[in-house]
Amino acid sequence: MVSAAALGTCAVLPTPVFALSSSAGTLQVEEMARGLDNPWGVGFLPDGSILITERDGRLLRLSEGELAEVAGVGQIAAVGQGGLLDVLVPKDFAESRELYFTFAKRQGNGAGTAVARARLGDTAERLDRWDVIFEITPGSSGGRHFGSRIVEGSDGYLYFTVGDRGDRPSSQDIARENGSVLRIARDGGIPSDNPFTQTTGARPAIWSWGHRNPQGATLDLDGNLWVSEHGAKGGDEVNRVHKGANYGWPVISYGRHYSGEKIGIGTEADGMEQPEFYWDPSMAPSGMMIYSGKLWPEWRGSIFVGSLKFDYLARLDGNPLQEVEQIKGRETERVRDVREGPDGSIWVLSAGRGALYRLTP
């Protein structure tokens, strides 16, 4: 474990070990890095090192107990909830050296969610290239609801989430990408089988719409895409994402406005999807992972979602889907991201603690 505040040193510090209680027994918790500043996303490189994004625009690499900044990140609009957000290490990284990032990009007087493709240099000390391959249609202002997670689909395309940017009606307007899951090729092009490529006036990258602010996204064990998203006052959701589907925000919701007023027309409407699960009160979901069962076979297929508000790691399972467990301790303070490591360990990125933890049996 090493501190982000000590990037100029080469000392490898001892790794503190804690424990968390769970339905699968005691979880050993190793603190792998501390002193992180608004950490947002985690990615595993084939050489065993780990990338960590910080919202203010810094990219870090953790290798053999040492934490170093990776240079070459492009211009980031660190405004409100926006900044450098998620990181994706694609399956072919060992050959391509390519990485993908979601971030807030300045657009005139506002900012919008964008995707950059970068190449990690051979020494892993800097990004040799930073190319913006996609950005949402300009027109949003303010610092809220950028999303944004990015996932490599089983079809090889990139799926990433965009929030409504605080403009509720825009989630029901397919002439804008706000409040949607988008699907693009790795060069930023639009796949011809996207649902709205032949719809006049629609933004062709849209894969699904009617979302509020999805900050979690992952594939299940069959390759299906799922997202977790923030509701307002109640109504945080877990959704299985279907091509061309409308998830209802702000026409339907299981929450209420922060003022207490009713949202839209209620909880159901024709042509709008129901969540697989929702929380009320809101727990503020962020990172999301569906577990393979490598180290905990009894958890195979379980959905893990981090809570920013109530400081726990939720485990969901069953049909119908239910929250069956809350894993909670000092290490789960404002969980921003949760990932499964290559060996089946569970990695928790705590924004509240400014730390990265590894969970094992």
Long-range contacts (C-beta under 8 A, 24 or more apart in sequence): 1-30, 1-31, 1-32, 1-33, 1-34, 1-65, 2-33, 2-34, 2-62, 2-65, 2-66, 2-67, 3-33, 3-34, 3-35, 3-67, 4-33, 4-34, 4-35, 4-36, 4-37, 4-54, 4-60, 4-67, 4-354, 5-35, 6-35, 6-67, 7-60, 7-67, 7-68, 7-69, 10-66, 12-64, 12-65, 12-66, 13-65, 15-65, 18-329, 18-330, 18-331, 18-357, 19-329, 20-327, 20-328, 20-329, 20-331, 20-332, 20-359, 21-327, 21-329, 22-325, 22-327, 23-298, 23-315, 23-324, 23-325, 24-296, 24-298, 24-299, 24-361, 25-361, 26-361, 27-327, 27-346, 27-359, 27-360, 27-361, 28-359, 28-360, 28-361, 29-329, 29-331, 29-357, 29-358, 29-359, 30-357, 30-358, 30-360, 31-331, 31-355, 31-356, 31-357, 32-62, 32-347, 32-355, 32-356, 32-357, 32-358, 33-60, 33-62, 33-67, 33-355, 33-356, 34-353, 34-354, 34-355, 34-356, 35-354, 35-355, 36-60, 36-349, 36-354, 36-355, 36-356, 37-354, 38-83, 38-351, 39-336, 39-337, 39-349, 39-350, 39-351, 39-354, 39-356, 40-83, 40-84, 40-85, 40-86, 40-336, 40-337, 40-349, 40-351, 41-85, 41-86, 41-87, 41-149, 41-287, 41-336, 41-337, 41-349, 42-87, 42-337, 42-339, 42-347, 42-349, 42-356, 43-87, 43-88, 43-89, 43-99, 44-89, 44-339, 44-341, 44-342, 45-89, 45-93, 45-120, 45-124, 46-93, 46-94, 47-124, 49-124, 50-347, 50-356, 51-87, 51-89, 51-99, 52-349, 52-356, 53-84, 53-85, 53-86, 53-87, 53-101, 54-83, 54-84, 55-82, 55-83, 55-84, 55-85, 56-83, 56-84, 57-83, 57-84, 58-84, 59-84, 59-87, 59-127, 61-124, 62-356, 63-124, 68-125, 70-120, 70-124, 70-125, 70-126, 70-127, 71-125, 71-126, 71-127, 72-118, 72-121, 72-126, 72-127, 72-128, 72-129, 72-130, 73-101, 73-118, 73-127, 73-130, 74-103, 74-116, 74-118, 74-130, 74-132, 75-105, 75-106, 76-103, 76-104, 76-105, 77-103, 77-104, 77-105, 77-106, 77-111, 78-104, 79-104, 79-111, 79-143, 80-142, 80-143, 80-144, 81-143, 81-144, 81-145, 81-146, 82-111, 82-113, 82-143, 82-146, 85-113, 85-146, 85-147, 85-148, 85-149, 86-148, 86-149, 86-150, 86-160, 87-150, 88-150, 88-151, 88-152, 88-158, 90-152, 90-186, 91-152, 97-121, 97-122, 98-186, 99-127, 100-150, 100-158, 100-186, 101-150, 102-147, 102-148, 102-149, 102-150, 102-160, 104-146, 105-132, 105-135, 107-135, 107-138, 107-139, 107-140, 108-138, 109-141, 110-138, 110-139, 110-140, 110-141, 110-142, 111-140, 111-141, 111-143, 111-146, 112-136, 112-137, 112-138, 112-139, 112-140, 112-146, 112-165, 113-146, 113-147, 113-148, 113-160, 113-162, 113-163, 113-177, 115-150, 115-158, 115-160, 115-184, 115-188, 117-186, 117-187, 117-188, 133-184, 133-186, 133-187, 133-188, 134-182, 134-184, 134-188, 134-205, 136-162, 136-176, 136-177, 136-178, 136-182, 137-175, 137-176, 137-177, 137-203, 139-176, 140-165, 140-166, 140-167, 140-170, 140-178, 141-165, 142-166, 144-213, 145-212, 145-213, 145-230, 147-213, 147-214, 147-215, 148-214, 148-215, 149-214, 149-215, 149-216, 149-217, 149-218, 149-227, 149-287, 149-288, 150-217, 151-217, 151-218, 151-219, 151-225, 153-183, 153-219, 153-223, 153-225, 154-219, 154-223, 156-186, 157-183, 157-184, 157-185, 157-186, 157-191, 158-183, 158-184, 158-185, 158-186, 159-183, 159-207, 159-217, 159-225, 159-241, 160-184, 160-217, 161-211, 161-214, 161-215, 161-217, 161-227, 161-229, 162-211, 162-214, 163-211, 163-212, 163-213, 163-214, 163-215, 163-230, 164-211, 164-212, 164-213, 164-249, 164-250, 168-249, 168-250, 169-250, 171-209, 171-210, 171-211, 171-212, 171-249, 171-250, 172-209, 172-210, 172-246, 172-249, 172-250, 172-251, 174-199, 174-201, 174-202, 174-203, 174-206, 174-209, 175-201, 175-202, 175-203, 176-203, 177-203, 177-205, 177-206, 179-209, 179-210, 179-211, 179-212, 179-249, 180-206, 180-207, 180-208, 180-209, 180-210, 180-211, 181-206, 181-207, 181-208, 181-209, 181-211, 181-214, 181-217, 181-225, 181-227, 181-241, 182-206, 182-207, 183-207, 195-243, 195-244, 196-244, 207-241, 207-243, 207-244, 208-241, 208-242, 208-243, 208-244, 208-245, 208-246, 208-247, 209-245, 209-246, 209-247, 210-245, 210-246, 210-247, 210-248, 210-249, 210-251, 210-272, 210-273, 211-239, 211-247, 211-249, 212-249, 212-250, 212-253, 214-239, 215-285, 215-286, 215-287, 216-285, 216-286, 216-287, 216-288, 216-305, 216-306, 217-288, 218-288, 218-289, 218-290, 219-290, 220-290, 220-301, 221-290, 221-292, 221-300, 221-301, 226-276, 226-288, 226-290, 226-303, 227-288, 228-285, 228-286, 228-288, 228-305, 229-285, 230-282, 230-284, 230-285, 231-255, 231-278, 231-279, 231-280, 231-282, 232-256, 232-257, 232-258, 232-263, 232-282, 233-257, 233-258, 233-260, 233-281, 233-282, 234-278, 234-279, 234-280, 234-281, 234-282, 235-263, 235-278, 235-279, 235-280, 235-282, 236-278, 236-279, 236-280, 236-282, 236-283, 236-284, 236-285, 237-275, 237-276, 237-277, 237-278, 237-279, 238-275, 238-276, 238-277, 238-278, 238-285, 238-288, 238-303, 238-305, 238-316, 238-321, 239-273, 239-275, 239-276, 240-276, 242-273, 245-273, 246-271, 246-272, 246-273, 247-272, 247-273, 247-275, 248-272, 248-273, 254-278, 254-280, 255-280, 255-282, 276-320, 276-321, 277-316, 277-320, 277-321, 277-322, 277-323, 279-323, 282-309, 283-307, 283-308, 283-309, 283-310, 283-312, 283-314, 284-308, 284-309, 284-310, 285-314, 286-335, 286-336, 286-337, 287-335, 287-336, 287-337, 287-338, 287-339, 287-349, 288-338, 289-338, 289-339, 289-340, 289-346, 291-340, 291-346, 292-340, 292-344, 293-344, 294-340, 294-343, 294-344, 295-343, 295-344, 295-345, 295-360, 295-361, 296-344, 296-361, 304-338, 304-346, 305-338, 306-332, 306-335, 306-336, 306-337, 306-338, 306-348, 306-349, 307-332, 307-335, 308-334, 308-335, 308-336, 308-351, 311-335, 311-352, 313-338, 313-348, 331-355, 331-357
